[in-house]
Amino acid sequence: MKLLITGTAGFIGSHLVEHLLETTDDVSIVSLDALEYSGNKINLASISGGIESDRHHFVHGSICDLKLVEEIVADGIDGVINLAAHTHVDRAHYYPELFIKNNIEGVLNLLRAVEKKPNCRFLQISTDEVYGAVTPDNLCNEQASLNPGNFYAASKASADLYISAAINTDRLDAVIVRGANNFGPRQFPEKMIPFFTHRILTDKNIPLYGDGLQLRDWLYVKDFCRAIWTVFRSGKSGEIYNAGAGNHLTNLSMSHKIIDLLSAERSRISHVADRPGHDFCYAISRKKIGQLGWEPETDFDQALSETVRWYQSNSAWMKTIMAQNSDKTEEECFFERHYRERR
């Protein structure tokens, strides 16, 4: 089986490539990544076989390039897994047009290419954020209404609806996986765990939004990769599957855990103005995907400890990832624009 996987130089994408190369014998992969702000070849360099091997070929390009996407899919591709996306809620508030281009228009290009290729399965990676803010005792199943509360979630919900339309009108063989908050090694440093870890290791305070009582469900990235592959192989065409872990923590509690793992002081927490429209909680039911045989397997506290230690031991990786944004002007560089008042 020959797969096109997009967004592979990013966090989840690089882990998915690694997972498939380690656990399958009959899968070859064409990786496609635009190498924009969060994608870097260093994330693929450490996997088995590296960037180029007999089962893995890397292409530098964007899903927004329709001609390129069509050429790749036409060349013997049996399935497409789309992880290419702009994903940060705060970035979406500043640059919503980029999220429309990548997360909606790029997905439309993939759909056009797959529609021309018979028997080519398409899997879209979506997010629990499309359901909007809920409470932990009100888990969203796949039939719940879409109610995105930020520009990022709105772009992902829009893509999901276009996919549903393609399934209905073009009989596309497609499935959607909506995941909870992923964490693990190689996550882009704007995200909470690597960001807070880096701040502590560089002797800076942690800027925590509001009172820090917002709740998130944390899913280890290796468990999510298993969920993706389970749905790709066994999911029913046209269906949506939620992948949650049930590890609900407040942002404040997560901050405490990271601080404690690094033997720092909790006084390092600095409460700052909350994010605009900050959703209180995301919570999804995993009952449906459980019928396919998937459950999260990783112990949360152990995985969090290993993740924090990974960032602590891989300062060179952090410097490389940060450096690719350092040559931008302050207005272009998200770190400077968003956190200038939070140092």
C-alpha positions as CSV (number, residue, x, y, z in Angstrom):
1,M,0.0,0.0,0.0
2,K,1.3,3.4,-1.0
3,L,0.1,6.4,1.1
4,L,0.4,10.1,0.7
5,I,0.6,11.6,4.2
6,T,0.6,15.4,4.4
7,G,2.1,17.6,7.2
8,T,4.7,15.0,8.0
9,A,7.4,17.4,9.1
10,G,5.2,18.5,11.9
11,F,4.4,17.0,15.3
12,I,1.7,14.4,14.8
13,G,2.7,13.8,11.1
14,S,6.3,12.8,12.0
15,H,5.0,10.4,14.7
16,L,2.5,8.8,12.3
17,V,5.3,8.2,9.7
18,E,7.4,6.7,12.5
19,H,4.5,4.5,13.7
20,L,3.7,3.1,10.3
21,L,7.4,2.4,9.4
22,E,7.8,0.6,12.7
23,T,4.6,-1.4,12.8
24,T,3.8,-2.3,9.2
25,D,5.7,-4.1,6.5
26,D,3.6,-3.4,3.4
27,V,3.2,0.4,3.6
28,S,5.3,2.9,1.7
29,I,4.9,6.6,2.3
30,V,5.1,9.8,0.3
31,S,5.5,12.7,2.7
32,L,4.3,16.1,1.7
33,D,5.1,19.2,3.8
34,A,5.4,22.9,3.0
35,L,7.9,23.4,5.8
36,E,6.2,26.5,7.0
37,Y,6.4,27.8,10.6
38,S,5.8,24.5,12.5
39,G,7.2,22.0,10.0
40,N,10.9,21.1,10.0
41,K,12.8,18.2,8.4
42,I,14.5,17.7,11.8
43,N,11.3,16.0,12.9
44,L,11.7,13.3,10.2
45,A,15.5,13.0,10.4
46,S,15.4,10.9,13.7
47,I,12.9,8.3,12.5
48,S,13.8,4.9,11.3
49,G,15.5,5.2,7.9
50,G,15.5,9.0,8.0
51,I,13.9,11.3,5.5
52,E,14.7,9.1,2.5
53,S,14.5,5.3,2.5
54,D,13.1,2.5,0.5
55,R,9.7,3.0,2.1
56,H,9.7,6.8,2.7
57,H,10.1,9.7,0.2
58,F,9.8,13.3,1.2
59,V,8.4,16.0,-1.1
60,H,8.7,19.7,-0.2
61,G,5.4,21.2,-1.2
62,S,2.0,22.4,-0.2
63,I,-1.5,21.0,-0.3
64,C,-2.5,24.4,-1.7
65,D,-0.6,23.4,-4.9
66,L,-3.4,21.6,-6.7
67,K,-1.1,20.5,-9.6
68,L,1.5,19.0,-7.3
69,V,-1.1,17.2,-5.2
70,E,-2.8,15.7,-8.3
71,E,0.5,14.5,-9.7
72,I,1.4,12.8,-6.5
73,V,-2.0,11.1,-6.0
74,A,-2.1,9.9,-9.6
75,D,1.3,8.2,-9.2
76,G,0.0,5.0,-7.6
77,I,-1.3,6.4,-4.3
78,D,-3.8,4.1,-2.5
79,G,-4.8,6.4,0.3
80,V,-4.3,9.9,1.6
81,I,-4.0,10.9,5.3
82,N,-4.2,14.7,5.8
83,L,-2.4,16.2,8.8
84,A,-1.4,19.4,7.0
85,A,-2.9,22.3,8.8
86,H,-2.3,25.5,10.7
87,T,-3.4,24.5,14.2
88,H,-2.7,27.2,16.8
89,V,-5.8,29.1,18.1
90,D,-3.8,32.2,18.9
91,R,-2.2,32.3,15.5
92,A,-5.7,32.0,13.9
93,H,-6.8,35.1,15.7
94,Y,-4.1,37.1,14.0
95,Y,-4.0,35.4,10.6
96,P,-7.4,33.9,9.9
97,E,-6.8,34.1,6.1
98,L,-3.9,31.7,6.4
99,F,-6.2,29.2,8.1
100,I,-8.8,29.5,5.4
101,K,-6.1,28.9,2.7
102,N,-4.5,25.9,4.3
103,N,-7.2,24.3,6.3
104,I,-10.1,24.7,3.9
105,E,-8.7,25.4,0.4
106,G,-5.9,22.9,0.8
107,V,-8.4,20.2,1.8
108,L,-10.5,21.0,-1.2
109,N,-7.4,20.4,-3.4
110,L,-6.9,17.0,-1.8
111,L,-10.5,16.1,-2.4
112,R,-10.3,17.1,-6.0
113,A,-7.2,14.8,-6.4
114,V,-8.7,11.9,-4.6
115,E,-12.0,12.1,-6.6
116,K,-10.0,11.4,-9.7
117,K,-8.4,8.3,-8.3
118,P,-10.7,5.2,-7.9
119,N,-10.5,3.3,-4.7
120,C,-8.3,5.9,-2.9
121,R,-9.3,6.3,0.7
122,F,-9.1,9.8,2.3
123,L,-8.7,10.3,6.0
124,Q,-8.9,13.8,7.5
125,I,-7.4,14.7,10.9
126,S,-9.9,17.0,12.6
127,T,-10.2,18.2,16.2
128,D,-12.5,18.1,19.2
129,E,-12.6,21.9,19.1
130,V,-15.2,21.8,16.3
131,Y,-17.8,20.9,18.9
132,G,-17.1,24.1,20.8
133,A,-17.1,24.5,24.6
134,V,-18.8,21.8,26.7
135,T,-18.5,20.3,30.1
136,P,-16.7,17.1,31.1
137,D,-19.9,15.4,32.1
138,N,-21.4,16.1,28.6
139,L,-19.2,14.2,26.3
140,C,-19.8,15.0,22.6
141,N,-20.4,12.0,20.3
142,E,-19.9,12.2,16.6
143,Q,-23.5,13.4,16.0
144,A,-23.1,16.5,18.2
145,S,-23.6,19.8,16.5
146,L,-20.6,21.7,15.3
147,N,-20.2,24.9,17.3
148,P,-16.6,26.2,16.8
149,G,-15.7,29.0,19.1
150,N,-12.5,30.3,17.4
151,F,-11.1,30.8,13.9
152,Y,-8.9,27.7,14.0
153,A,-11.9,25.4,15.0
154,A,-14.1,27.1,12.4
155,S,-11.6,26.3,9.6
156,K,-11.5,22.7,10.7
157,A,-15.2,22.4,11.0
158,S,-15.6,23.9,7.5
159,A,-13.2,21.3,6.0
160,D,-15.2,18.6,7.8
161,L,-18.4,19.8,6.1
162,Y,-16.7,19.9,2.7
163,I,-15.6,16.4,3.1
164,S,-19.1,15.3,4.1
165,A,-20.4,17.0,1.0
166,A,-17.8,15.2,-1.2
167,I,-18.9,11.9,0.4
168,N,-22.5,12.6,-0.4
169,T,-22.1,14.0,-3.9
170,D,-19.1,12.2,-5.2
171,R,-19.3,9.0,-3.2
172,L,-15.8,9.6,-1.9
173,D,-14.3,6.9,0.4
174,A,-13.5,9.2,3.3
175,V,-13.3,9.1,7.1
176,I,-12.7,11.8,9.7
177,V,-10.9,11.5,13.0
178,R,-11.4,14.2,15.6
179,G,-8.7,14.0,18.3
180,A,-8.3,15.5,21.7
181,N,-5.3,17.6,22.7
182,N,-2.2,15.7,21.7
183,F,1.1,15.8,23.5
184,G,4.5,14.2,23.2
185,P,8.0,14.8,21.8
186,R,8.6,17.1,18.8
187,Q,5.5,19.3,19.4
188,F,5.9,22.9,18.1
189,P,7.1,25.2,21.0
190,E,4.0,27.4,20.8
191,K,2.0,24.6,22.4
192,M,1.5,24.5,26.1
193,I,3.8,21.6,27.3
194,P,6.9,22.5,25.2
195,F,6.3,26.2,25.7
196,F,6.0,26.0,29.5
197,T,8.9,23.6,29.7
198,H,11.1,25.9,27.6
199,R,10.2,28.9,29.7
200,I,11.1,27.1,33.0
201,L,14.4,25.8,31.6
202,T,15.3,29.3,30.4
203,D,14.5,30.8,33.8
204,K,11.3,32.7,32.7
205,N,7.9,32.9,34.1
206,I,5.0,30.9,32.7
207,P,2.2,33.1,31.2
208,L,-1.0,31.3,32.1
209,Y,-4.3,32.5,30.6
210,G,-6.8,33.8,33.1
211,D,-7.4,31.7,36.2
212,G,-6.1,28.6,34.4
213,L,-9.2,26.6,35.2
214,Q,-9.9,25.7,31.5
215,L,-10.1,22.0,31.0
216,R,-8.5,19.9,28.3
217,D,-8.4,16.2,27.5
218,W,-4.8,15.1,26.9
219,L,-4.0,12.3,24.5
220,Y,-0.5,10.9,24.0
221,V,0.6,11.3,20.4
222,K,1.5,7.6,19.9
223,D,-2.0,6.6,21.0
224,F,-3.4,9.0,18.5
225,C,-1.3,7.5,15.7
226,R,-2.8,4.1,16.5
227,A,-6.3,5.7,16.4
228,I,-5.6,7.2,13.0
229,W,-4.3,3.9,11.6
230,T,-7.2,2.0,13.1
231,V,-9.8,4.2,11.5
232,F,-7.9,4.2,8.2
233,R,-7.9,0.4,8.0
234,S,-11.3,-0.4,9.7
235,G,-13.4,2.8,9.8
236,K,-16.6,2.7,7.8
237,S,-16.6,5.0,4.8
238,G,-18.4,8.3,5.4
239,E,-18.1,8.1,9.2
240,I,-16.5,10.3,11.9
241,Y,-14.6,8.9,14.9
242,N,-13.7,10.8,18.0
243,A,-10.4,9.9,19.7
244,G,-10.3,11.0,23.3
245,A,-8.3,9.9,26.3
246,G,-10.4,11.0,29.3
247,N,-7.4,12.7,30.8
248,H,-9.1,16.0,31.7
249,L,-6.9,18.5,33.6
250,T,-7.1,22.2,34.2
251,N,-4.4,24.3,32.6
252,L,-3.4,25.2,36.1
253,S,-3.0,21.6,37.1
254,M,-1.0,20.9,34.0
255,S,1.3,23.9,34.8
256,H,1.8,22.4,38.3
257,K,2.7,19.0,36.9
258,I,5.3,20.5,34.5
259,I,6.8,22.7,37.3
260,D,7.0,19.8,39.7
261,L,8.7,17.6,37.1
262,L,11.3,20.2,36.6
263,S,11.7,20.9,40.3
264,A,10.8,24.5,39.9
265,E,8.7,26.9,42.0
266,R,5.0,27.3,41.4
267,S,5.5,31.0,41.9
268,R,6.8,30.9,38.3
269,I,3.2,31.0,37.1
270,S,2.2,34.5,36.0
271,H,-1.6,34.9,35.3
272,V,-2.1,37.0,32.2
273,A,-5.1,38.3,30.3
274,D,-7.2,35.4,28.9
275,R,-7.3,34.5,25.3
276,P,-10.2,36.1,23.4
277,G,-13.2,33.6,23.3
278,H,-11.3,31.0,25.3
279,D,-13.4,27.8,25.3
280,F,-13.7,26.4,28.8
281,C,-13.6,22.7,28.0
282,Y,-13.5,20.1,25.2
283,A,-14.8,16.7,25.9
284,I,-15.5,13.8,23.4
285,S,-16.8,10.3,23.7
286,R,-14.5,7.5,22.4
287,K,-17.3,4.9,22.4
288,K,-17.6,4.7,18.6
289,I,-13.9,4.2,17.9
290,G,-13.8,1.7,20.7
291,Q,-16.0,-0.5,18.6
292,L,-13.1,-0.7,16.1
293,G,-10.8,-2.0,18.9
294,W,-9.0,1.2,19.8
295,E,-8.4,2.5,23.4
296,P,-5.6,4.7,24.7
297,E,-2.9,2.5,26.2
298,T,-0.4,5.0,27.6
299,D,-0.2,6.0,31.3
300,F,-0.7,9.7,31.3
301,D,1.7,10.7,34.1
302,Q,4.5,8.5,32.7
303,A,4.0,9.9,29.2
304,L,4.0,13.5,30.5
305,S,7.2,12.9,32.5
306,E,8.9,11.3,29.5
307,T,7.7,14.2,27.3
308,V,9.0,16.9,29.6
309,R,12.3,15.0,29.9
310,W,12.6,14.8,26.1
311,Y,12.4,18.6,25.8
312,Q,14.8,19.0,28.6
313,S,17.3,16.7,26.9
314,N,16.8,18.0,23.4
315,S,17.7,21.7,23.6
316,A,19.4,21.5,20.2
317,W,16.0,20.5,18.7
318,M,14.3,23.5,20.4
319,K,16.9,25.9,19.1
320,T,16.6,24.6,15.6
321,I,12.8,24.9,15.6
322,M,12.9,28.4,17.2
323,A,15.5,29.6,14.8
324,Q,13.3,29.1,11.7
325,N,11.1,31.9,13.0
326,S,13.8,34.2,14.4
327,D,14.7,35.9,11.1
328,K,11.2,37.3,10.7
329,T,10.2,40.9,11.6
330,E,8.5,41.4,14.9
331,E,5.1,41.8,13.2
332,E,5.6,38.6,11.2
333,C,7.0,36.6,14.1
334,F,4.2,35.2,16.3
335,F,6.4,34.7,19.4
336,E,7.3,38.4,19.4
337,R,3.8,39.7,18.6
338,H,1.8,37.5,21.0
339,Y,4.2,37.2,23.9
340,R,5.9,40.6,24.0
341,E,3.9,41.5,27.1
342,R,4.3,38.1,28.7
343,R,8.0,37.8,29.2
